[in-house]
Amino acid sequence: MPAKDDSSDKEKCLDLFLKIGLDERTARNTVANNKVTANLTSVINEAGVTDGCSRTVGNLLYTVATKYPANALPHRPTLLQYIVSSKVKTTAQLDAALSFLATTGLENLDLKTFEEACGVGIEVSTEDIKQAVSEVVEENKATILELRYRTNVGELLGYVRKRLPWGDAKVAKQLVDAKLYELLGERTAADDEKPSKKKKEKPAKVEDKAPVATPEKSPEEDLNPYLIFPNPEENFKVHTEVPFSDGSILRCCNTKALLDKHLKATGGKVLTRFPPEPNGYLHIGHAKAMFIDFGLAKDRNGGCYLRYDDTNPEAEKKEYIDHIEEIVQWMGWKPFKITYTSDYFQELYELAVELIKRGHAYVDHQTPDEIKEYREKKMNSPWRDRPISESLKLFEDMKSGLVEEGKATLRMKQDMQSDNYNMYDLIAYRIKFTPHPHAGDKWCIYPSYDYAHCIVDSLENITHSLCTLEFETRRASYYWLLHALGIYQPYVWEYSRLNVSNTVMSKRKLNRLVTEKWVDGWDDPRLMTLAGLRRRGMTPTAINAFVRGIGITRSDGTLISVERLEYHVREELNRTAPRAMVVLHPLKVVITNLEANSAIEVDAKKWPDAKADDASAFYKIPFSNVVYIERSDFRMKDSKDYYGLAPGKSAILRYAFPIKCTEVILADDNETILEIRAEYDPSKKTKPKGVLHWVSQPSPGVDPLKVEIRLFERLFLSENPAELDNWLGDLNPNSKVIIPGAYGVSSLRNAKVGDNFQFERLGYFVVDQDSTPEKLVFNRTVTLKDSYSKGGK
């Protein structure tokens, strides 16, 4: 019966969300997230639109439900009335309103100042936007005419927003597109070519200049993603409330004295921390965390600690510590300081003693099963109210090794009747007779994450403690503990996890894939570990661009298509990877009208826009009488839609000459093609449509450079394998294909591990670490096909 009721409730919520104009996919995703469902339902009821509203209003209400600042809840009904009455009617206005309310907190709301801050009453007509667009296009006309449809439209829209911050962004986009069409006419083939290498070599930072030729970005990528975070000096305002079962409420904020002491110690700078556990390899979700933690500090000219959360002596390994530090640097981030939670073991112990003295902690003897049972029943431990002096003595005994492992823990005395499970007297210390990799054998009691994390944040004077949304319910215990000890409280904010399609990212699942040999180690190119992505040839620049494009939001549960990451990788490698030619499945072609001992040297381009007078932009290929093409580029039967070689048909060898198939040599089975014979057209008068990549014998009787090619596909067949009971059964059997006998052009011979290339017509590849002086190994990074920019999500 409960299942039916739950299903019925979800259907009612789905119907309600559709009434306010949400598209069906968004509505269903919302219903799947209990927290967002509860928030949105409350917002709809507060707004008084349970019978429905326009789609514009509904989308704004959805934003309120997912982004409204927790410290300003009393003002939410006021904002909702502004939205329903269309006084706040654009996303720009709403963003400004949310920012204003986050700063206001629980203070009285000055409506006049509020309206000024979010543009209430300012009407921006289509004519106003049209005028602004015309002015922006006119000011940048010379550059637009030069770059044509490669102009950065996002930057033009930014200029329009500066003129009209409250204008409708969609109307502005439509008018900019129309203006460009009016100025440039239809797109041409040249407009679809990639930006030139020369454009890339211009200085990266150019202020107040015309738009540069880069792929059009989403508005989210144009904005500074760190604007949502307050400055350190604002951390005296209440932004979190912790309700207790007795009806009291803890309003989390710093006293003026605590904040002044903190600001004096930091000089007012932003200090963040990236706190990985050294018990595994970092994955792409950690790339998002780094972008937020290190990125915010860099944006505000502050610093970011790399802090190893090494509270569990049994899980940490030096291998992981070394890997994390190296990957952080590879991703382009520089820690302000490298620390360990274990650096603070003495301070943490002393504060635990202080917590006991204040009556906020006790030594407990319940077993893990008993603790679980008592928590489920919201029952106090029998030892919860033991005398403070007794707990102090027992805790000292625990530290001195006089209590057996598993016989006692130190628990925080929180609120066993709370609605928040993370307030059920969390464990602060447990006994482990295990030497610590960093602290040695000094300690046999170790702090828990819930106890140590917030205190070390405070001791390091962290200004912004940022983490993923699954830690949101721990915010109450975080602030409870700092308040109980009377120490500085950082600003806490949670963001959505990064979930990428066709992969798994939980440490447990990744560990199974590695230890059970489903993949070839933590750096297998099919994994979304950063070591795996690096080995696959993906660059830190592309990964960070991908993360920036997603944005820093609290919208949880969204599955990001891996194609979106591949889009950014292609954009990066198209600019940076030189071209070369490789034939995966070679078919021998003998040129019958070219002497065996002769060869014609031809120039092949490393870059599409190579200048004729720049020798470094070309590499040499000998066109000899034996060349190799892809087997798939030859057919025995021709057709109108086929542009490869066939008996009696011609095709052009890239950078060289047209050739025409004159004879086919078959094996004894009369089906297998051994080689084909062809004649080349030295005059190049023949103009076939097909263009083939190829390699040739460098000298008579000598095979081309033999290379191994590894082609990688999605590791899992399903978009979200983590949801499957038998997730290992969803592994893609064709996720890795090895081609041991491919041929490459001779210029690849000196390639080094980590060098990226575009193999023409095949994709982007990188030299793998398995390469030897005798044989190069190339991993395919991504194919040339780009489905994301054509509408992928």
N, C-alpha and C positions, 0 to 999 in steps of 0.2 A: 503493500500500500504506500509506504513512504516514497517509493520510486515513482509511483504514478503522480503523487502530489507534487513531487519535485519537477516532473516532466510538465505537468499542467502549469506550474508557476513559470517555468521557462518559456512556455508558449505564450502566456499572458505578457511576459516581459518583451518577448519578440514582437508581439502585436503592438505593444505600446511604443517600442522603438521605431517600428515601421511607420506608425502614425505621425511621428514628428519628422519624417522625411529622410531617415537614415537609409542608405542603400542596403539591400538584403544581406550582402556579405559582411558589411560593418556591423549590422544588427546581430547577426549570428555569432560573429567573433566576440561581440560585447556580452552576449548571453553566456558564452563559455567562460567568461571571467567574472567570478562572483563579486569581486570588489568593485569593478567598474559598473556592473549591473546594479549593485546597491546604490552607488553614487549617482548614476544617471537616473534611476528611479526616483531618488530623493529630489534631484534637481527638477525633474519634470513636474513632480507634485508641488514643489515650492513655487515653480513658475506658473502653475495653474493651467497647464496645457495637456492634461491627460486625454483630452478629446482630439488632440492633434494640433499641428502648426505648420508653417511653411518650412520647406527644406532648409532655407537659409537660417532661420531661427533654430531649427533642430540641430544643425551642424554646430552652431555656436553653443548651444546647450551641451552638446557632447564634449566640446572643448572645456567648458566649465567643469564638467564631471571628471575629466581626466587631468586637468591642470590647475584647478583652483588651489590657492595656498592655504594650508591647514591652519595657519596662525590667524586667519581673518574670516573664519566661518560665520561669525555674527553678521558680516556684511554681505553674505552671499545672496540673501533674498533681495537686497537692494539692487545688486548687479543684475539679477535675473529679471527684475521689472524693467530695467533699462533695455535689456535685450528684447523682451516680449513687446515692449512699446516701440521698438526699432530706433531707440535713441543711440544704442550701441548696435551697429548692424554690419560691421566688417571685421574680418580677422585682425586687421591692424589695430582697430579700436579696442577689440577684446584683449589682445596681447598687452596693450598699454594699460588697460584697466586691471588686468591680473597683476602686472608689475607694480602698479600703484597700490593695490590692496595688500600685496605681500609686504610692501614697505610700511604700510599703515598698521598692519596687525590688528590688535584689539583696541587701538586708540579710536577716539571718535572720528567718524568719517565726515570730512568737510566736503559737502556735495559740490560746491562751486569749484574747489580745487580739483576734485575728482573729474568733473565734467571737462575742465580745461585740459587735464592730463590725457584724456582719451577722446578728445575731439567731438564731444557731444554738441549737436547743434550746427556743426560745420558741414554744409552740404557741398559735395563735390560732384558737379554735373559731368555728363559724358563730354560736353563741350570743353569743360575745364581740362579734363584728362587729354582730350584730343589736342588742345593747345599746348599742353606740357609735352606731349609726345612729339609734336611738330618741332618744338624748340630743341628738344634733346637730339632728335634725328638731324636737324639742321646743324647743330653744333658739332656733331660727330660725322657729318656727311662725307668728308674726305676719306676718313678711315673706313666707313661703311662701303663706299664705292671701291676701295682697295680690297677689302676682305670679303665683300658681298655676303653670301649666306653663311660664311664662317664667322661673322661678327658675333661677339658674346652678347646675346640678347638679354641675359640676366643682368649684365652690367648696365645696359641701357635702361632696363626697368628700375634698377637701383637709382639712377639719376632722376627718373620720373617720381619715385617714392620720396626722394629728398625734396622735390618741389611740392608734392601733394601727398603727405603721409597718410591722409585719411581717404584717399581715392581707392576705388575698387580695383584690386590687383588683376582680376580676370579681364576686366574691360581694358585696362592698360595693356595687358599682353596681347589682346585681340587687335588693339589699335596700332601697337608697335609692329605686329606681323603684317597688318594691312599697309602700313607706311613703308615697310621694307619692300613689300611686293610692288607698291606704286613706284618706288625709286629704282628697284633692280629688275623688275619683270620676272619672267619664269626662271626657275632654277635650271642651271645647265649642268652638264657632266663635270665641268671643272669645279663647280660649287661643292660637289660631293667628295673632292679630293681632300686628303688630310692636310692639316697645317704644315707649312714648310719648316724644314730644320732651322732655317735662318730665324724664323719667328721665335723658336724656342730659345735661341741663344741671346735674346735681348735680356736686359737686367730683370730679375724677378719682381723687384719692388719698384713700381712706377706710380707716383702719386699724381692724381688729377690729370691723367693722360687719357687718350681715347681708348676704346675697348680693344682687346687683343684677340687674336684668332684662337679661340679655345672652344671645345664643345659646349653647347648651351647647358647651363646648370639649373637645378631646381632652385626656387627662392630660398629653401632651407640652407642650401650650400652657400648662398651669397651672404647670409646673415652671420654675425658673430654668435656662435652657439653658446658662449660663456656669459652673455648679457643677463641670463636669468639668475645668476648667483649674486647675492648681496656682498658688499664690501665688509671687511673685518670689523670696522668701527660700528657697524649696524648690529652687531651680535649682542645687543642688550634687550632686543625686542622678543616677545614671546612668539615662537613659531611652532611650538608643539605643546599639546596638553595631554597629560597622562591621568586618566580617571581611575580612582580607586573604588573598591567595592563598598567602602563606608560612605561614599558620596563626596569625598574630598577630591580635589583636582590639583595636580602638580603642574604649574605653568612654567615651562622650561625656559630659562633665560639666565644670563649672567648679571650679577650685581655690578654696579659701576666700579667698585673697587677691584673685582676680579677681572673685568674687561680692561681697565686701565693698566693693571699689572701685566696682562697678556700683551696689550699693544706696546707697552714699554719694552717687553722682551723681544718682540718680533719687529719693532719699528713700523708697525702697521702693515707689514707685507702679508700677502697671501701665502699660506703654507698648506700644502695638501700631502697626501701619502698614497702610494700604490703598495698595498699590503698582501702580496701573494703568499700562500702556504708553499714551502719548498718540498712538496710531496708529489710533484708531477710536472709535466711540460705545459707551457702556456699555450692557449689556443686563441682563436680569433676573437672570442669574447673578451679576453684579456687585452686585446688591441683596443677595444672600445674603452675599457677601464683606463688604460694608459692615456688614450686620447683625452679623456675627461680629466684625469688627475694631473698628469704632466701638462696637458694643454691649458687648463685653467691657470696653473701656476705661471706658465710661460706668458700667457696673455696678460696677466696682471703684474709681470716682472717680479714674481715671487719664486718659491722653490717647492720642489716635490721630493719627499723622502721616498726611497725604495726601502720599505721595511718588510723584512721576512717575518711572517707570523709563525714562529717556530716554538709554539707552546707544547707540541706533542713530540717528545724525544724519540718515539718509535717510528715516526713517519718521515722525518726529515732526512735528506741525503745530500751530500756535497755535490753530486752530479746535478741535482735539480737547482741548487743554489747557483752553481756556475752557469748553468743554462739560462736561468732567469736573468742574471746580470748581463749576460752576453746578448740575449734577445732584446732586452730593454734598449741597449745601445744600438743594436741593429735597426730597431724601429725608429731611431732618430731622437731618443729622449736621453737627457742627462740628469741623473739624480742630484738633488741638492746635497743629500747625504745618504749613505747606506747604513741602515740600522737593523737590529734584530729585537724582537720582543724580549728575548732572553737577556738583552743588555739591561733591562729594567727589572729583572727578577727580584733584586733586593728591595727596590722601591715598591714593587707590587706586593711583596710580603709585608712590608711595614704598613702599607695602606690596608691590607687585609686585617692586620692586628687592630688598626684604628677602627675599621668597620665593626669588628667584634665589640670593641670598647664602647662604640656608640649604640650598641644594641641592634645592629642591622645584619649580623651574620652569626651562625652557630655551627658547631661541629655535629654532624649527623652520622648515624650508623646504619641507615637503611641500605638494603641491597639495591642494585639497579632496577630489579623487577618490582621491589616494594615502592621505590620512588615513583616508578611509572604508574603503579596501581593507585597510589595516594594522589598523584596529580590528576589522574582521570576522575577520581571521586572528589577532587578539591578538598582533600583532607590534610590537616597539618601533620608533620612528622612528630612522633612522640618526643623527640629531642629538641623540638623547635624552641621551647621556652626554658631550656636549661639555663642555669646561672651564667652570666658573662664570664666570671672567673673560671668556671669549669671549661668553657669553650676556649678561653685563652690558654689554659694549661694543656688541653688536648691538642690544640693547634701547634703548640710548641713541641709536644711529643711527636706529632706527625712530621714536623720539620726535622726533628732529631733522629728519625728512623725508628722510633719506638712503637709504632703502630703498623700492623701488617697491611700490605697492599689490599685494597678492597674493603677494609674494615671501617674506614671513616672517610668522610668528605667534609669540606667546608662549604656551607650553602648560604646564600644571601637570603635574608628575611624580608621577602617582598610582599606579595598579596595573593594568597592561595585561592581567594574567592573572585579574582579578577576574571574578566572575559578574555583576557589575553594570556594564552598558554605560556608565553615567554616571561610572565611575571610570577610563575609558580616556583619560587625559591630556587632559582638556578644555581647550579654547582659553580663555586668559585675556585676551589682547589681539590685535586685528587692525588693520591699517593701512587708513585711509579718508581720502583727501584731500578731505573734505567738511566745510564749516563746520557747526558745531553751532548749532541754533536758540537754545539757552540759553547755551552756553559760548563762542560765537563761533568764531574761527579759531585759537584758541590751540593746539588739539590736532589731530594727524593720526593718533593711535592711540586706539582706543576699547576700553574693557573690555567683556567679554561679560556676559550676565546671570548665568551660573554663577559668574563671579568676583566681580562687583560686588554682587550681591544680598545674600549672606550677610555680606560685610564691612560694607556700609552698615547692615544690621540691627545689627551689633555696634557700629559707631561711634555710632549713634543710641540705643544702650542699649535696644533693643527687648527687652521681656520675653517676649513671645509672638509667634513668627513663624508665622502661620497661612496655609495655602494649600490648594488642592484636591489630590485624591489623585493626579493624574497627575504631581505633583512629588515623590511619596513616594520614588521611586528616586533622586532627587537629594539626599535627606537625607544620604546617605553622603558625597558630595562637599562638601556644605555644611559638615558638621562636620570633615571632613578638612582643609579649607582654614583654618578658624578655629583648629583645633588646631595646624596647621603654623606659623601665625603667632603662636600663643600669646596670642590675644586672646579677650575675653569671648564666650561662646556662649549665644545665646537659646534658649528652649524652643521646639522645632519640633513642630507638630501639623498633620496633614492631614485634611480633611473631604471628603465627597462633593460632586461637582459638582451643580448644579441643572439637571436635564434636564426640560423642559416639553414636553408633547405638541403635535403639529400645528405645529411650527415648527423652525427651525434657529438655532443660536446661535454657530457657529464664525465667527471674523472673516472667514475666506476666503469662506465661503458668503454671509454678510451683505453683504460687499463686492460679490460678484457680483450679488446681487439689486438692490443700489443702482446700481452702475455700468452694468449692462446694462438698467436701467430696467424691471425686473420689478415694482418698487414705486416709490413716489413720494418717494424720499429716505430718509435715516436716521431721520426722525421719522414715517415712514408708520405710521398707527395699526394696521396689521396686523402690524407687526414687534414682537418682544419686546425691542426696545431700550427703555431707560427713557424716551427722548425720544418714542418711538412710543406707549408706554403712557400717558404724560402727555397727549399730544395726543388719545388715545382717551378720556381722561376718568378714567383710573384714578388713585387718590390714593396718596401715599406711605404713609399710615396703613394702607390696605388691602394694599399690597404688602409692607410690613413684617410685618403680621399673617399674611399667607400664608407668608412665609419662617419666621417664628417657629413656625408650626404644623407645618412640615415637620421642624424640629428640626436640631440640629447633630450629624450622625452620620457614620460612616465606611462606611456601606452604599452602595457605589457601584453604578451601573447602573440605578437605579430611575427609571422615567419617570413624572413627576408629571402628572396630568391637568390641562389648562388650566382645566377646570371648577372645580378647587379654588381657583384664583386668582379666578375669576369669583364664586365663593361669597363670598369676603371682600370683593370689590368691592361686591357687592349689599348685604351687611350694612352697609358704610360708607355707601353712597349712600342706602340706605333711611332712614337717620337724618338725612342732611345735605342731600339734594337736594329742593328744593320741587317740588310737582306742577304740571303745566300740561297743556294739551291741544293736540295737533297731529293733523291729518288728512293721511295720506300720499297717498292717491288719492281726491281729493274727488268726491263725488256731490252735486249740488245738490238741496236739498229746499225747496220753496216751501210755507210755512204759509198755507193759504188762509183760515183764520178769524182771521188777525192782520193788521191794517192795515199797508200798505207803509211808511208814515211813522212807525210807532210801534215801540217796542222796550221790552222788559221787562228791567230789569237784575237779574241773579241773582248770588249769591255762590258762588264756587267755592273749594274748600279747597286751600291750599298744602300742608297737612299732614293726614294721616288723623285725627289727634287734635286738630284745631283747635278751640279754645274759642269759643263763640258771641260772647263779649264781647271777643275779641281781634281787632281789625280787621286787624292786620298779618298774621294767619294766613289771610287770604282775598284773592282778587282778583276784580274785577268782569268779568262777561261780558254783553254785550247779547244778549238773546234777541229777534231780529228775525224778519221774515217770510221771510228767506232764510238757511238754515243749510246746512252741508255735513257729510256723514257719510262714513265709509269706503265705497268701492264694495263691499268684501267684506261689509259689514253689510247688504246688500240682496240679496234673491233674488226671482225671479219665481215660484218654486214653494216653498211652505212645507213644513216637515216637523216632526215632534214634537221632535226633538233640536236644533232651530234656534231661536235666541232673537233674531235680528236682525229687520229689517223685511221685510215681504212684502206684496203687495196684500191689503188688508183686515186686516192685522195691526198690532199696536201694539208699541212699545218706548219706554223712557224715555231721554230725553236727560239725561246726567249733570248733576246740580245744577239741572236745569230742569223740564221737563214731559213727560208721556207724549205721544207723537204716534202717529197712525194713518194708514197709507198709504191714500189714497183714489183715486189715479190715477197712471199711469206714462206718461211722454212718451217715445216711441221715435223713433229716427232713421228715415230713409227705408228703411233696410235691414230695418226691423221687428225688429231684434235689439238694436242698440246703445241703451242707456238714456241719454237726455240729461238728464232730471231726473225727480223724482217730486213729486207733490203730497200734502200731508198736512194733517191737522187736529190741533191740540194740545188737550189737556184742561186748561183753566185751574183746574179744581177738584182735579185730581190724584187723582180717585177711581179712575181706571183703574190697575190694578196688574199690568202686564206683567212677565215675568221678565227680559227682555233690557234691559241698560243700555249705551248707546252713548256714545262720546266724539264731540265735534262742535266746530265753530267756526261763527261767523256773520258776515254782513256787518256791519261797524261802523256803516254808514249806508247808506241806499238807493243801489244802483248801485255801491257801493264794495266791491271784493274784500277778503277778509280779508288779514292779513299773510302775504305769500308768503315761504317759506323753502326752503332746499335741505337735504335730508336725505341723509346718507351712511350706508348700512347695511354693516357689516363682519362677515364671517364668518371661520372659520379660514383661514389663508393656504395651508395644505396639506391635502390630503384624507386622507393617512395619519397615523397617530399618531406614527410615527417616520420622517419623510422623510429624515433624515440617513443612515439605513442603506441607502437606495436608490441604485443606480448612477445612474439617471436621476432625481435628486431634483427637478430643475426641471420634469420632466414630471408631477410630482405636485401642482403648483400648482393651487389651486382657482380655476377660471375665474369663479366667482361670489363671490369673497372681498370684492369691493367693488361695491356697487350704488348708483348716484346717482339720487335722486328730486328733480328740479329744481323741481317745481311743487307742493310741499306747502303746506298752509295752517296757520297757527298762531294762537293767541289773541293779542290785542293786547298783553297784559301782557309778552310776550316781546320786544317792540320794543327795550327798553333793556338787553337782556342783553349781557354783556361776554365777551370771549374767556376761556375757562377756566371759565365758569359752568356748573354741573351742574344738570340737571333730570331729573325722572321724567316722561316723557310717558305719560299714563295709557293703559293697555292695550298699550303699545308697547315700553317699556323705559327705560333710563337713557341720557341724551344729554348732550353737552357742546358749548359754542360753539367752533367751530374758528377757527384763525387766518386762514383764507381769507375770513372774514366781512368785509363792507363795510357802510358806512352804508346802502347801497341794498338789501342782501340779506344776511340771516343764514344761516350754514352750521352745521348741527349734525351731529356724529359720534355714532353709536350706540356707547355704551360696552359695555353688556351688555343682553341681553334680560331680561324679568321672570322668565322660567322659571328655576328653580334645580334642577338635577338632582343636584348634588353632595351637598346636605344630605339628599337622599332615597336616598343609598346610593352616590353616585359616589365614586371614589377620587382 
